[in-house]
Amino acid sequence: MEAEVDKLELMFQKPDSDLDYIQYRLEYELKTNHPDSADLELSPVTEEEKTVIEQLKSHITDLGRNGLAKGN
């Protein structure tokens, strides 16, 4: 059971970490290769993306509430 819980946690943690890394790399590439546009902001999160974020947060909360969080 513990191995299954760990797999579930990794399913949520790895994509989040991957997205953080991608954001870092994109910002770095923009600053390095396009210094004239370094001050520009990325486009805001769309409503669809906001919905997905909220759904993911809800699933993570549900996992913790059901005792599936690591260490339980």
N, CA, C and O atoms as CSV, one atom per row, in Angstrom:
chain,resi,resn,atom,element,x,y,z
A,1,MET,N,N,0.827,-1.193,0.000
A,1,MET,CA,C,0.000,0.000,0.000
A,1,MET,C,C,0.871,1.256,0.000
A,1,MET,O,O,0.558,2.222,-0.695
A,2,GLU,N,N,1.948,1.252,0.763
A,2,GLU,CA,C,2.841,2.414,0.838
A,2,GLU,C,C,3.433,2.734,-0.533
A,2,GLU,O,O,3.560,3.903,-0.897
A,3,ALA,N,N,3.794,1.707,-1.289
A,3,ALA,CA,C,4.362,1.930,-2.623
A,3,ALA,C,C,3.341,2.586,-3.543
A,3,ALA,O,O,3.691,3.446,-4.351
A,4,GLU,N,N,2.079,2.183,-3.423
A,4,GLU,CA,C,1.023,2.777,-4.247
A,4,GLU,C,C,0.827,4.249,-3.896
A,4,GLU,O,O,0.638,5.085,-4.779
A,5,VAL,N,N,0.871,4.556,-2.614
A,5,VAL,CA,C,0.726,5.943,-2.169
A,5,VAL,C,C,1.886,6.777,-2.697
A,5,VAL,O,O,1.687,7.897,-3.167
A,6,ASP,N,N,3.091,6.234,-2.622
A,6,ASP,CA,C,4.258,6.949,-3.133
A,6,ASP,C,C,4.125,7.221,-4.629
A,6,ASP,O,O,4.485,8.299,-5.101
A,7,LYS,N,N,3.606,6.243,-5.376
A,7,LYS,CA,C,3.406,6.434,-6.812
A,7,LYS,C,C,2.402,7.544,-7.078
A,7,LYS,O,O,2.600,8.362,-7.976
A,8,LEU,N,N,1.327,7.575,-6.300
A,8,LEU,CA,C,0.322,8.627,-6.465
A,8,LEU,C,C,0.917,10.003,-6.179
A,8,LEU,O,O,0.659,10.961,-6.907
A,9,GLU,N,N,1.705,10.093,-5.130
A,9,GLU,CA,C,2.342,11.367,-4.801
A,9,GLU,C,C,3.270,11.818,-5.920
A,9,GLU,O,O,3.290,12.993,-6.286
A,10,LEU,N,N,4.032,10.883,-6.456
A,10,LEU,CA,C,4.945,11.225,-7.541
A,10,LEU,C,C,4.194,11.692,-8.780
A,10,LEU,O,O,4.678,12.542,-9.526
A,11,MET,N,N,3.006,11.128,-8.993
A,11,MET,CA,C,2.198,11.541,-10.137
A,11,MET,C,C,1.873,13.030,-10.062
A,11,MET,O,O,1.751,13.684,-11.098
A,12,PHE,N,N,1.733,13.569,-8.868
A,12,PHE,CA,C,1.406,14.980,-8.707
A,12,PHE,C,C,2.650,15.842,-8.530
A,12,PHE,O,O,2.674,16.982,-8.995
A,13,GLN,N,N,3.667,15.335,-7.880
A,13,GLN,CA,C,4.854,16.127,-7.587
A,13,GLN,C,C,5.732,16.331,-8.817
A,13,GLN,O,O,6.216,17.438,-9.052
A,14,LYS,N,N,5.941,15.290,-9.594
A,14,LYS,CA,C,6.831,15.402,-10.744
A,14,LYS,C,C,6.323,16.403,-11.773
A,14,LYS,O,O,7.104,17.241,-12.222
A,15,PRO,N,N,5.047,16.358,-12.171
A,15,PRO,CA,C,4.588,17.366,-13.141
A,15,PRO,C,C,4.742,18.794,-12.617
A,15,PRO,O,O,5.083,19.698,-13.380
A,16,ASP,N,N,4.496,19.000,-11.341
A,16,ASP,CA,C,4.643,20.330,-10.762
A,16,ASP,C,C,6.099,20.781,-10.846
A,16,ASP,O,O,6.383,21.921,-11.215
A,17,SER,N,N,7.001,19.895,-10.506
A,17,SER,CA,C,8.429,20.197,-10.583
A,17,SER,C,C,8.852,20.438,-12.030
A,17,SER,O,O,9.633,21.346,-12.313
A,18,ASP,N,N,8.333,19.623,-12.938
A,18,ASP,CA,C,8.653,19.789,-14.355
A,18,ASP,C,C,8.191,21.153,-14.865
A,18,ASP,O,O,8.912,21.820,-15.608
A,19,LEU,N,N,6.995,21.562,-14.466
A,19,LEU,CA,C,6.478,22.860,-14.895
A,19,LEU,C,C,7.324,24.007,-14.344
A,19,LEU,O,O,7.572,24.989,-15.044
A,20,ASP,N,N,7.761,23.887,-13.107
A,20,ASP,CA,C,8.635,24.910,-12.529
A,20,ASP,C,C,9.935,25.020,-13.320
A,20,ASP,O,O,10.415,26.120,-13.593
A,21,TYR,N,N,10.500,23.864,-13.687
A,21,TYR,CA,C,11.745,23.856,-14.448
A,21,TYR,C,C,11.536,24.460,-15.838
A,21,TYR,O,O,12.361,25.243,-16.309
A,22,ILE,N,N,10.438,24.096,-16.488
A,22,ILE,CA,C,10.142,24.630,-17.818
A,22,ILE,C,C,9.997,26.148,-17.755
A,22,ILE,O,O,10.515,26.864,-18.611
A,23,GLN,N,N,9.294,26.628,-16.744
A,23,GLN,CA,C,9.132,28.074,-16.591
A,23,GLN,C,C,10.494,28.745,-16.415
A,23,GLN,O,O,10.771,29.770,-17.038
A,24,TYR,N,N,11.336,28.168,-15.572
A,24,TYR,CA,C,12.676,28.718,-15.355
A,24,TYR,C,C,13.460,28.763,-16.666
A,24,TYR,O,O,14.069,29.779,-16.999
A,25,ARG,N,N,13.439,27.647,-17.409
A,25,ARG,CA,C,14.190,27.573,-18.665
A,25,ARG,C,C,13.678,28.584,-19.686
A,25,ARG,O,O,14.468,29.232,-20.373
A,26,LEU,N,N,12.356,28.718,-19.786
A,26,LEU,CA,C,11.791,29.678,-20.733
A,26,LEU,C,C,12.194,31.106,-20.383
A,26,LEU,O,O,12.574,31.887,-21.255
A,27,GLU,N,N,12.108,31.434,-19.109
A,27,GLU,CA,C,12.503,32.777,-18.685
A,27,GLU,C,C,13.985,33.020,-18.964
A,27,GLU,O,O,14.366,34.098,-19.419
A,28,TYR,N,N,14.810,32.025,-18.692
A,28,TYR,CA,C,16.242,32.143,-18.948
A,28,TYR,C,C,16.511,32.329,-20.445
A,28,TYR,O,O,17.282,33.203,-20.843
A,29,GLU,N,N,15.869,31.497,-21.267
A,29,GLU,CA,C,16.060,31.589,-22.715
A,29,GLU,C,C,15.618,32.950,-23.246
A,29,GLU,O,O,16.287,33.537,-24.097
A,30,LEU,N,N,14.502,33.442,-22.747
A,30,LEU,CA,C,14.030,34.758,-23.187
A,30,LEU,C,C,15.019,35.854,-22.813
A,30,LEU,O,O,15.319,36.730,-23.625
A,31,LYS,N,N,15.517,35.806,-21.603
A,31,LYS,CA,C,16.465,36.830,-21.154
A,31,LYS,C,C,17.783,36.735,-21.912
A,31,LYS,O,O,18.392,37.754,-22.235
A,32,THR,N,N,18.219,35.516,-22.193
A,32,THR,CA,C,19.500,35.307,-22.860
A,32,THR,C,C,19.435,35.620,-24.353
A,32,THR,O,O,20.291,36.331,-24.881
A,33,ASN,N,N,18.424,35.091,-25.026
A,33,ASN,CA,C,18.353,35.207,-26.482
A,33,ASN,C,C,17.575,36.427,-26.975
A,33,ASN,O,O,17.716,36.829,-28.130
A,34,HIS,N,N,16.772,37.002,-26.118
A,34,HIS,CA,C,15.957,38.157,-26.508
A,34,HIS,C,C,15.997,39.209,-25.401
A,34,HIS,O,O,14.979,39.483,-24.767
A,35,PRO,N,N,17.165,39.795,-25.170
A,35,PRO,CA,C,17.288,40.744,-24.060
A,35,PRO,C,C,16.368,41.959,-24.200
A,35,PRO,O,O,15.982,42.562,-23.198
A,36,ASP,N,N,16.015,42.319,-25.435
A,36,ASP,CA,C,15.128,43.460,-25.635
A,36,ASP,C,C,13.706,43.184,-25.151
A,36,ASP,O,O,12.948,44.117,-24.884
A,37,SER,N,N,13.343,41.913,-25.037
A,37,SER,CA,C,11.994,41.569,-24.574
A,37,SER,C,C,12.008,40.990,-23.161
A,37,SER,O,O,11.016,40.418,-22.710
A,38,ALA,N,N,13.130,41.139,-22.467
A,38,ALA,CA,C,13.255,40.554,-21.126
A,38,ALA,C,C,12.274,41.154,-20.134
A,38,ALA,O,O,11.900,40.504,-19.158
A,39,ASP,N,N,11.854,42.394,-20.376
A,39,ASP,CA,C,10.925,43.043,-19.455
A,39,ASP,C,C,9.474,42.649,-19.701
A,39,ASP,O,O,8.598,42.972,-18.898
A,40,LEU,N,N,9.218,41.958,-20.795
A,40,LEU,CA,C,7.846,41.564,-21.106
A,40,LEU,C,C,7.393,40.439,-20.189
A,40,LEU,O,O,8.177,39.571,-19.806
A,41,GLU,N,N,6.139,40.472,-19.855
A,41,GLU,CA,C,5.558,39.427,-19.013
A,41,GLU,C,C,4.951,38.340,-19.893
A,41,GLU,O,O,4.518,38.610,-21.013
A,42,LEU,N,N,4.919,37.117,-19.385
A,42,LEU,CA,C,4.231,36.040,-20.082
A,42,LEU,C,C,2.734,36.290,-19.999
A,42,LEU,O,O,2.260,36.985,-19.099
A,43,SER,N,N,2.001,35.728,-20.930
A,43,SER,CA,C,0.552,35.938,-20.923
A,43,SER,C,C,-0.053,35.336,-19.656
A,43,SER,O,O,0.433,34.326,-19.147
A,44,PRO,N,N,-1.109,35.958,-19.156
A,44,PRO,CA,C,-1.735,35.453,-17.932
A,44,PRO,C,C,-2.350,34.069,-18.146
A,44,PRO,O,O,-2.601,33.644,-19.273
A,45,VAL,N,N,-2.577,33.401,-17.054
A,45,VAL,CA,C,-3.171,32.068,-17.091
A,45,VAL,C,C,-4.599,32.181,-17.624
A,45,VAL,O,O,-5.356,33.060,-17.211
A,46,THR,N,N,-4.958,31.287,-18.542
A,46,THR,CA,C,-6.310,31.301,-19.102
A,46,THR,C,C,-7.298,30.712,-18.104
A,46,THR,O,O,-6.906,30.081,-17.122
A,47,GLU,N,N,-8.571,30.924,-18.366
A,47,GLU,CA,C,-9.612,30.381,-17.489
A,47,GLU,C,C,-9.556,28.854,-17.468
A,47,GLU,O,O,-9.762,28.236,-16.424
A,48,GLU,N,N,-9.279,28.253,-18.616
A,48,GLU,CA,C,-9.181,26.791,-18.683
A,48,GLU,C,C,-8.024,26.296,-17.813
A,48,GLU,O,O,-8.157,25.297,-17.106
A,49,GLU,N,N,-6.905,26.988,-17.868
A,49,GLU,CA,C,-5.755,26.611,-17.052
A,49,GLU,C,C,-6.058,26.791,-15.570
A,49,GLU,O,O,-5.651,25.973,-14.746
A,50,LYS,N,N,-6.774,27.864,-15.231
A,50,LYS,CA,C,-7.160,28.081,-13.840
A,50,LYS,C,C,-8.044,26.946,-13.339
A,50,LYS,O,O,-7.896,26.489,-12.205
A,51,THR,N,N,-8.965,26.491,-14.190
A,51,THR,CA,C,-9.854,25.388,-13.822
A,51,THR,C,C,-9.054,24.121,-13.556
A,51,THR,O,O,-9.309,23.416,-12.579
A,52,VAL,N,N,-8.092,23.830,-14.416
A,52,VAL,CA,C,-7.260,22.637,-14.249
A,52,VAL,C,C,-6.449,22.733,-12.962
A,52,VAL,O,O,-6.315,21.746,-12.238
A,53,ILE,N,N,-5.910,23.909,-12.672
A,53,ILE,CA,C,-5.134,24.113,-11.444
A,53,ILE,C,C,-6.002,23.842,-10.222
A,53,ILE,O,O,-5.578,23.156,-9.292
A,54,GLU,N,N,-7.217,24.381,-10.227
A,54,GLU,CA,C,-8.128,24.180,-9.096
A,54,GLU,C,C,-8.507,22.710,-8.946
A,54,GLU,O,O,-8.605,22.207,-7.827
A,55,GLN,N,N,-8.720,22.019,-10.065
A,55,GLN,CA,C,-9.046,20.593,-10.001
A,55,GLN,C,C,-7.888,19.804,-9.407
A,55,GLN,O,O,-8.101,18.920,-8.578
A,56,LEU,N,N,-6.671,20.113,-9.822
A,56,LEU,CA,C,-5.494,19.423,-9.294
A,56,LEU,C,C,-5.352,19.673,-7.803
A,56,LEU,O,O,-5.087,18.744,-7.039
A,57,LYS,N,N,-5.527,20.924,-7.380
A,57,LYS,CA,C,-5.444,21.238,-5.955
A,57,LYS,C,C,-6.506,20.480,-5.171
A,57,LYS,O,O,-6.250,20.006,-4.064
A,58,SER,N,N,-7.693,20.369,-5.746
A,58,SER,CA,C,-8.782,19.648,-5.094
A,58,SER,C,C,-8.436,18.170,-4.933
A,58,SER,O,O,-8.679,17.578,-3.881
A,59,HIS,N,N,-7.866,17.580,-5.986
A,59,HIS,CA,C,-7.486,16.165,-5.914
A,59,HIS,C,C,-6.404,15.942,-4.864
A,59,HIS,O,O,-6.450,14.964,-4.117
A,60,ILE,N,N,-5.438,16.841,-4.807
A,60,ILE,CA,C,-4.366,16.712,-3.821
A,60,ILE,C,C,-4.938,16.828,-2.414
A,60,ILE,O,O,-4.560,16.068,-1.522
A,61,THR,N,N,-5.854,17.782,-2.213
A,61,THR,CA,C,-6.500,17.949,-0.913
A,61,THR,C,C,-7.278,16.699,-0.535
A,61,THR,O,O,-7.222,16.248,0.609
A,62,ASP,N,N,-8.007,16.138,-1.500
A,62,ASP,CA,C,-8.780,14.918,-1.247
A,62,ASP,C,C,-7.869,13.758,-0.863
A,62,ASP,O,O,-8.202,12.972,0.024
A,63,LEU,N,N,-6.718,13.647,-1.528
A,63,LEU,CA,C,-5.772,12.582,-1.190
A,63,LEU,C,C,-5.310,12.723,0.254
A,63,LEU,O,O,-5.254,11.738,0.990
A,64,GLY,N,N,-4.983,13.934,0.655
A,64,GLY,CA,C,-4.542,14.171,2.031
A,64,GLY,C,C,-5.640,13.898,3.029
A,64,GLY,O,O,-5.392,13.328,4.091
A,65,ARG,N,N,-6.852,14.298,2.697
A,65,ARG,CA,C,-7.990,14.112,3.591
A,65,ARG,C,C,-8.321,12.625,3.761
A,65,ARG,O,O,-8.785,12.208,4.822
A,66,ASN,N,N,-8.084,11.842,2.732
A,66,ASN,CA,C,-8.387,10.414,2.783
A,66,ASN,C,C,-7.241,9.590,3.347
A,66,ASN,O,O,-7.279,8.360,3.308
A,67,GLY,N,N,-6.230,10.256,3.867
A,67,GLY,CA,C,-5.128,9.543,4.500
A,67,GLY,C,C,-4.130,8.970,3.524
A,67,GLY,O,O,-3.355,8.085,3.886
A,68,LEU,N,N,-4.128,9.451,2.295
A,68,LEU,CA,C,-3.193,8.930,1.306
A,68,LEU,C,C,-1.928,9.765,1.208
A,68,LEU,O,O,-1.037,9.464,0.413
A,69,ALA,N,N,-1.851,10.804,2.009
A,69,ALA,CA,C,-0.642,11.631,1.999
A,69,ALA,C,C,0.509,10.849,2.612
A,69,ALA,O,O,0.295,9.987,3.463
A,70,LYS,N,N,1.716,11.147,2.184
A,70,LYS,CA,C,2.900,10.429,2.659
A,70,LYS,C,C,3.023,10.543,4.174
A,70,LYS,O,O,2.795,11.603,4.756
A,71,GLY,N,N,3.375,9.463,4.776
A,71,GLY,CA,C,3.577,9.427,6.218
A,71,GLY,C,C,2.347,8.994,6.990
A,71,GLY,O,O,2.404,8.843,8.210
A,72,ASN,N,N,1.245,8.793,6.305
A,72,ASN,CA,C,0.019,8.353,6.988
A,72,ASN,C,C,-0.198,6.882,6.816
A,72,ASN,O,O,-1.180,6.340,7.323
